[in-house]
């Protein structure tokens, strides 16, 4: 009976030892093995692994890309002007053993606290070398790309690789005089642009108006020319008709011309004429004695 109990005890102890010596690393994780607090194996890939029970301990860490999003920070440009920069960082564990030692046993919050000043110092050095206009006009991508390498050199001591640093906003502090200066400069520039556009508009207006006046004068001159031509042709045709009428009956033509003269001279009905009864003008008012 004692033998059976001992065998059962040994079997249970062996099972527990076997269970304590096997562990699984998930796909999103990496792990290290500690032997009495000392790192003996690191960078374990996903899968099934073994360890010495009781004397070895396993620590697992998230190997996915993590985020660091801190509060906006104020920096000085090369002209000693304030800018407020809001950024975020994408990072992951590169050397898990170094990360474990540098981050208080692999504490993620401790890693963030140590990574934040590294990013801020690199960003400060980058902005300190630029003017305000260069910082604003350079673009977030250009600023991020320039200091990413510098950040990774410093983050290497933490066992961390910074995948990306992105600047979300670059603002001017509300309590800074720069805002008023920038707004004033923007207003001046917009006024200059507006004045230039107005001047160009006036110039184009004068050009169009001058061209329209010239076209008007040309059109009137051409119309006058055509009118004179038509009048000349009409007068010539009238003269031809008069000549033909005179050639057919000279006496009737003279009578007709006299009637036109009477009508034109007395058209208003108020004309008073004092003439000799024997005047040639009144020849057709008398009795025809012929």
C-alpha positions in Angstrom: 0.0 0.0 0.0 2.8 2.4 0.9 4.4 1.5 -2.5 1.3 2.4 -4.4 1.1 5.7 -2.5 4.7 6.5 -3.3 4.2 5.7 -6.9 1.1 7.8 -7.1 2.9 10.7 -5.3 5.9 10.4 -7.7 3.5 10.3 -10.7 1.7 13.4 -9.5 5.0 15.2 -8.8 6.3 14.2 -12.2 3.2 15.5 -13.9 3.4 18.8 -12.1 7.1 19.0 -13.0 6.3 18.3 -16.6 3.5 20.9 -16.6 5.8 23.4 -14.9 8.5 22.8 -17.5 6.3 23.5 -20.6 5.1 26.9 -21.7 3.6 28.4 -24.9 4.5 31.7 -26.5 1.7 33.2 -28.6 2.1 34.7 -32.0 1.9 38.3 -30.7 4.4 37.7 -28.0 8.1 37.2 -27.3 9.6 35.8 -24.1 12.7 35.5 -21.9 13.7 32.8 -19.5 15.1 33.8 -16.1 17.2 31.5 -14.0 17.2 32.8 -10.5 16.6 36.3 -11.8 19.3 36.1 -14.5 18.3 36.2 -18.2 19.5 32.9 -19.7 17.4 32.8 -22.9 15.7 35.7 -24.8 13.8 36.4 -27.9 11.8 33.2 -27.8 9.7 32.8 -30.9 6.0 31.8 -30.8 5.5 28.1 -30.1 6.0 25.4 -27.4 9.1 25.8 -25.2 10.6 24.0 -22.1 12.2 25.3 -19.0 13.5 23.9 -15.7 10.7 23.9 -13.2 11.1 25.8 -10.0 14.5 27.3 -10.9 13.5 29.0 -14.2 10.9 31.6 -14.7 9.3 32.9 -18.0 8.4 36.5 -18.8 6.3 37.2 -21.9 6.0 40.5 -23.6 3.8 42.0 -26.3 5.7 42.1 -29.6 3.1 44.1 -31.5 3.5 47.7 -32.4 2.6 49.9 -29.4 1.7 53.6 -29.3 3.0 56.5 -27.3 0.7 59.6 -27.3 1.9 62.3 -25.0 0.6 65.8 -24.3 1.7 68.6 -26.7 5.1 70.1 -25.9 6.4 73.6 -26.4 9.7 74.2 -28.3 11.7 77.1 -29.4 12.7 77.8 -33.0 16.0 79.2 -34.0 14.5 82.7 -33.6 13.5 81.9 -30.0 9.8 81.7 -30.9 7.4 79.3 -29.2 5.6 76.5 -31.1 3.4 73.8 -29.6 3.9 70.4 -31.2 1.5 67.4 -30.7 3.0 64.1 -31.8 2.6 60.3 -31.3 5.1 57.5 -31.5 4.8 53.9 -32.8 7.3 51.5 -31.3 8.0 47.9 -30.6 10.4 45.7 -28.6 13.5 45.0 -30.6 15.8 43.3 -28.0 13.7 41.8 -25.3 16.6 41.1 -22.9 17.7 44.7 -23.0 14.1 45.9 -22.7 13.6 43.7 -19.6 16.7 45.2 -17.9 16.0 48.9 -19.0 12.3 49.0 -18.3 12.2 47.8 -14.7 11.5 44.2 -15.5 9.8 45.0 -18.8 7.2 47.3 -17.4 5.5 49.0 -20.4 4.7 52.2 -18.6 8.3 52.5 -17.4 9.4 52.0 -21.0 7.1 54.8 -22.2 8.4 57.1 -19.5 12.0 56.5 -20.6 11.1 56.8 -24.4 9.2 60.0 -24.1 12.2 62.3 -23.2 14.3 60.7 -26.0 11.6 61.6 -28.6 11.1 65.1 -27.1 14.9 65.8 -27.1 15.3 64.7 -30.7 12.3 66.8 -31.7 13.6 69.8 -29.8 17.0 69.6 -31.5 15.3 69.4 -34.9 13.0 72.4 -34.3 15.8 74.5 -32.6 17.6 74.4 -35.9 14.7 75.8 -37.9 13.0 79.1 -38.2 9.2 79.4 -37.5 8.5 79.6 -41.2 10.6 76.5 -41.9 8.9 74.5 -39.2 5.5 75.4 -40.5 6.3 75.0 -44.2 8.5 71.9 -43.8 5.6 69.6 -43.2 5.0 67.0 -40.6 6.4 64.1 -42.7 9.7 65.9 -43.3 10.1 66.8 -39.6 9.3 63.2 -38.6 11.6 61.6 -41.1 14.6 63.7 -40.2 14.8 62.8 -36.5 13.6 59.2 -36.6 17.1 57.9 -37.0 18.3 60.0 -34.1 15.5 58.7 -31.9 16.3 55.0 -32.7 20.0 55.5 -31.8 19.0 56.6 -28.3 16.1 54.1 -28.0 18.5 51.2 -28.8 19.7 51.3 -25.2 16.1 50.5 -24.1 15.8 47.5 -26.5 13.1 49.4 -28.4 12.8 50.2 -32.1 10.8 53.3 -33.0 8.8 52.4 -36.1 7.4 55.9 -36.8 7.1 59.3 -35.2 4.2 61.4 -36.5 3.5 65.1 -35.8 -0.3 65.6 -35.5 -0.3 69.4 -35.1 2.1 72.3 -35.0 0.3 75.2 -33.3 1.3 78.6 -31.9 0.7 78.9 -28.2 -2.4 81.0 -27.3 -0.5 83.0 -24.8 2.3 84.0 -27.2 2.7 87.3 -29.1 3.6 85.3 -32.2 -0.1 84.7 -33.0 -0.7 88.5 -33.3 2.5 88.8 -35.3 1.6 86.0 -37.7 -2.0 87.2 -38.1 -0.7 90.7 -38.8 1.7 89.4 -41.4 -0.9 87.2 -43.0 -3.3 90.2 -43.1 -0.6 92.4 -44.8 0.2 89.7 -47.3 -3.5 89.2 -48.1 -3.9 92.9 -48.5 -1.0 93.1 -50.9 -2.4 90.2 -52.9 -5.8 91.9 -53.0 -4.3 95.2 -54.1 -2.4 93.5 -56.8 -5.5 91.7 -58.0 -7.5 95.0 -58.0 -4.7 96.7 -60.0 -4.7 93.9 -62.5 -8.5 94.1 -62.7 -8.4 97.8 -63.3 -5.7 97.4 -66.0 -7.7 94.7 -67.7 -10.9 96.8 -67.4 -9.1 99.8 -69.1 -7.8 97.5 -71.8 -11.2 96.1 -72.5 -12.9 99.5 -72.4 -10.3 101.0 -74.8 -10.7 98.0 -77.2 -14.5 98.4 -77.0 -14.2 102.2 -77.8 -11.9 101.5 -80.7 -14.3 98.9 -82.1 -17.2 101.3 -81.6 -15.4 104.1 -83.5 -14.4 101.6 -86.3 -18.0 100.3 -86.5 -19.5 103.9 -86.7 -16.9 104.9 -89.3 -17.7 101.9 -91.4 -21.4 102.6 -91.0 -20.9 106.2 -92.0 -18.9 105.1 -95.0 -21.6 102.6 -96.1 -24.2 105.3 -95.5 -22.4 107.8 -97.7 -21.9 105.2 -100.3 -25.6 104.3 -100.3 -26.6 108.0 -100.4 -24.3 108.5 -103.3 -25.7 105.6 -105.1 -29.3 106.8 -104.3 -28.5 110.3 -105.5 -26.9 109.0 -108.7 -30.0 106.8 -109.3 -32.3 109.8 -108.6 -30.3 111.9 -111.1 -30.7 109.2 -113.7 -34.4 109.0 -113.1 -34.7 112.8 -113.3 -32.7 112.8 -116.4 -34.9 110.1 -118.0 -38.0 112.0 -117.0 -36.7 115.3 -118.4 -35.8 113.5 -121.6 -39.3 112.1 -122.0 -41.3 115.3 -121.3 -39.4 118.4 -120.4 -42.5 120.5 -119.7 -44.1 117.9 -117.4 -40.7 117.6 -115.6 -40.6 121.3 -115.1 -44.2 121.2 -113.8 -43.4 118.4 -111.4 -40.3 120.2 -110.1 -42.4 123.3 -109.5 -45.0 121.4 -107.5 -42.2 120.0 -105.3 -40.9 123.5 -104.8 -44.4 124.8 -103.8 -44.8 121.9 -101.4 -41.4 122.4 -99.7 -41.8 126.1 -99.4 -45.3 126.0 -97.9 -45.0 122.8 -95.9 -45.6 124.5 -92.5 -48.7 126.3 -93.7 -47.6 129.6 -92.3 -45.3 130.8 -95.0 -46.0 134.2 -96.5 -44.5 135.0 -99.8 -44.5 138.3 -101.6 -43.8 137.8 -105.3 -44.5 139.5 -108.6 -47.5 137.8 -110.3 -45.4 137.4 -113.4 -42.6 135.6 -111.4 -41.3 132.5 -113.0 -41.9 130.7 -109.6 -45.7 131.3 -110.0 -46.0 130.5 -113.6 -48.2 127.5 -113.0 -50.6 129.4 -110.7 -51.8 131.6 -113.6 -54.1 131.0 -116.5 -52.5 129.2 -119.3 -52.8 131.5 -122.2 -50.9 129.4 -124.6 
